[in-house]
Amino acid sequence: MAGPSQSPQPILALSSRREAAGISLNQIIESTKISRHFLEAIEAERFGELPGGIFDTSYIRQYAAAIGMDPSPVLDLYRKRTGQSQAQPSNEGNKTAEKGSSHRGFRFSTL
């Protein structure tokens, strides 16, 4: 049983799936450029150690693809453990300005 400062036991056995596929962690690091720390956190289901935001789901998807796994079960567990909703609200495409548009934080006005 996990103590108060420990994470719950991994339930998806990601490292076992990776090893069964004959893929090393170093191969995933090389192909994804994701740090060993974050990959180990994903395998151990310690999602609180991930950098946050969109990086979390991106790293999980890349890891799953690297081991030939559907990312859905991992993403579902991530969302359950972190309290994230299925789809994060996005303001992209909904941003409108009366007289202009913005791109990467810059505002371009029309004359």
Beta strands, then each sheet from edge to edge (+ up, - down):
strand 1: 100-103
strand 2: 106-109
sheet 1: 1+ 2-
end
